[in-house]
């Protein structure tokens, strides 16, 4: 026996298919004052990249250069004094960074699975999280951590009144309250 749906139940679906998404306007967005969105054409450089793309590429190259040492300065936003100085082996990393995604969907053959990215190291699973340019998942900052040039681990919680500065070159500062590079208190 063939089951038939009443015409009243099918009509709304047909209307949506014909009209498309009627909740979206095809008119350009304008502000309350009537100003529309500005458009600009950005020309790429001879390497095919925009300045922003080149900066991101160069940062990834510098952050992943084998053997690189950087310099971390934690500066008081109130006095300008350097509170902490440390070398950094490689780069400073945020606590939320991970090698695996935080959410996955497990699937088996024949079962409906949401679209996503495969995570082969976890088995037959997919995730909606996107692997970032540096090869990690997750978000940035709750605390920062790093390894100094001697391999010592450091962890720092960023709270009010601090300015963090990381450079691949040391900078001249008047004084440092805590110097992580000294193994003993200076005389």
C-alpha positions as semicolon CSV with decimal commas, in nm:
position;residue;x (nm);y (nm);z (nm)
1;X;0,000;0,000;0,000
2;X;0,141;0,335;-0,107
3;X;0,128;0,613;0,151
4;X;0,022;0,959;0,030
5;X;0,090;1,283;0,212
6;X;-0,187;1,537;0,225
7;X;-0,126;1,826;-0,012
8;X;-0,126;2,073;0,279
9;X;0,183;1,911;0,431
10;X;0,380;1,913;0,104
11;X;0,299;2,268;-0,014
12;X;0,524;2,452;0,236
13;X;0,823;2,242;0,128
14;X;0,754;2,308;-0,240
15;X;0,722;2,683;-0,169
16;X;1,060;2,689;0,007
17;X;1,224;2,505;-0,284
18;X;1,078;2,744;-0,540
19;X;1,138;3,071;-0,352
20;X;1,471;2,976;-0,196
21;X;1,571;3,127;0,135
22;X;1,331;3,417;0,165
23;X;1,492;3,523;0,497
24;X;1,798;3,659;0,317
25;X;1,786;3,987;0,135
26;X;1,965;4,033;-0,195
27;X;1,994;4,407;-0,122
28;X;2,338;4,530;-0,008
29;X;2,360;4,584;0,367
30;X;2,345;4,947;0,489
31;X;2,401;5,111;0,825
32;X;2,128;5,300;1,008
33;X;2,268;5,624;0,860
34;X;2,234;5,481;0,508
35;X;2,604;5,420;0,444
36;X;2,675;5,108;0,240
37;X;2,966;4,867;0,258
38;X;3,288;4,988;0,097
39;X;3,471;4,766;-0,148
40;X;3,836;4,771;-0,236
41;X;4,047;4,571;-0,477
42;X;4,371;4,449;-0,325
43;X;4,653;4,365;-0,559
44;X;4,881;4,076;-0,472
45;X;5,258;4,115;-0,480
46;X;5,489;3,947;-0,729
47;X;5,476;3,634;-0,509
48;X;5,096;3,616;-0,550
49;X;5,033;3,704;-0,184
50;X;4,880;4,006;-0,014
51;X;5,079;4,177;0,260
52;X;4,860;4,009;0,525
53;X;4,912;3,664;0,370
54;X;5,287;3,724;0,348
55;X;5,300;3,831;0,715
56;X;5,114;3,515;0,823
57;X;5,339;3,297;0,606
58;X;5,656;3,462;0,739
59;X;5,536;3,430;1,102
60;X;5,473;3,057;1,052
61;X;5,820;3,017;0,898
62;X;5,990;3,207;1,184
63;X;5,787;3,025;1,452
64;X;5,887;2,687;1,310
65;X;6,252;2,754;1,226
66;X;6,453;2,472;1,387
67;X;6,675;2,594;1,669
68;X;6,527;2,945;1,683
69;X;6,543;3,140;2,006
70;X;6,309;3,429;2,087
71;X;6,299;3,673;2,377
72;X;5,993;3,722;2,599
73;X;5,938;4,041;2,796
74;X;5,648;4,088;3,037
75;X;5,612;4,461;3,090
76;X;5,407;4,646;3,349
77;X;5,138;4,849;3,177
78;X;5,157;5,093;3,469
79;X;5,530;5,160;3,509
80;X;5,678;5,033;3,182
81;X;5,924;4,825;3,383
82;X;6,015;4,478;3,258
83;X;5,875;4,236;3,516
84;X;5,995;3,910;3,358
85;X;6,250;3,828;3,089
86;X;6,304;3,485;2,939
87;X;6,441;3,329;2,626
88;X;6,194;3,115;2,433
89;X;6,294;2,805;2,240
90;X;6,082;2,811;1,923
91;X;5,768;3,003;2,023
92;X;5,524;3,089;2,301
93;X;5,215;2,866;2,295
94;X;4,864;2,920;2,437
95;X;4,720;2,666;2,680
96;X;4,419;2,596;2,457
97;X;4,627;2,456;2,170
98;X;4,587;2,083;2,106
99;X;4,707;1,813;1,870
100;X;4,358;1,662;1,847
101;X;4,016;1,826;1,816
102;X;3,799;1,880;2,124
103;X;3,482;1,752;1,956
104;X;3,434;1,452;1,732
105;X;3,151;1,252;1,578
106;X;3,192;0,875;1,589
107;X;3,052;0,683;1,293
108;X;3,024;0,329;1,173
109;X;2,948;0,191;0,829
110;X;2,591;0,251;0,722
111;X;2,527;0,508;0,991
112;X;2,451;0,871;0,903
113;X;2,752;1,091;0,968
114;X;2,774;1,467;0,968
115;X;3,012;1,616;0,717
116;X;3,347;1,702;0,866
117;X;3,719;1,644;0,857
118;X;3,857;1,295;0,917
119;X;4,085;1,246;1,219
120;X;4,261;0,921;1,127
121;X;4,475;0,903;1,443
122;X;4,152;0,872;1,648
123;X;3,989;0,599;1,437
124;X;3,663;0,626;1,243
125;X;3,575;0,980;1,352
126;X;3,523;1,323;1,200
127;X;3,535;1,672;1,346
128;X;3,390;2,008;1,250
129;X;3,705;2,180;1,382
130;X;3,948;2,307;1,123
131;X;4,317;2,218;1,151
132;X;4,497;2,551;1,178
133;X;4,796;2,666;0,972
134;X;5,038;2,564;1,247
135;X;4,900;2,208;1,252
136;X;4,707;2,243;1,579
137;X;4,348;2,266;1,694
138;X;4,211;2,492;1,967
139;X;4,202;2,851;2,073
140;X;4,450;3,095;2,216
141;X;4,526;3,233;2,559
142;X;4,420;3,130;2,903
143;X;4,780;3,099;2,991
144;X;5,097;3,092;2,783
145;X;5,375;2,839;2,807
146;X;5,719;2,805;2,658
147;X;6,053;2,631;2,691
148;X;6,362;2,847;2,730
149;X;6,691;2,787;2,549
150;X;6,804;2,555;2,831
151;X;6,484;2,348;2,790
152;X;6,323;2,473;3,115
153;X;5,942;2,488;3,104
154;X;5,765;2,816;3,190
155;X;5,392;2,885;3,227
156;X;5,244;3,233;3,260
157;X;4,886;3,344;3,333
158;X;4,817;3,678;3,168
159;X;4,623;3,911;3,397
160;X;4,555;4,284;3,399
161;X;4,836;4,531;3,382
162;X;5,072;4,323;3,167
163;X;5,206;4,379;2,821
164;X;5,367;4,077;2,653
165;X;5,635;4,130;2,393
166;X;5,802;3,844;2,203
167;X;6,088;3,915;1,962
168;X;6,343;3,713;1,770
169;X;6,603;3,973;1,877
170;X;6,682;4,089;2,234
171;X;6,584;4,445;2,320
172;X;6,762;4,687;2,553
173;X;6,573;4,741;2,878
174;X;6,668;4,945;3,184
175;X;6,617;4,662;3,434
176;X;6,443;4,328;3,480
177;X;6,275;4,225;3,806
178;X;6,276;3,849;3,731
179;X;6,535;3,722;3,485
180;X;6,456;3,359;3,404
181;X;6,798;3,322;3,239
182;X;6,993;3,363;3,562
183;X;7,045;3,039;3,754
184;X;7,127;3,224;4,075
185;X;7,057;3,564;4,230
186;X;7,302;3,830;4,101
187;X;7,533;4,001;4,353
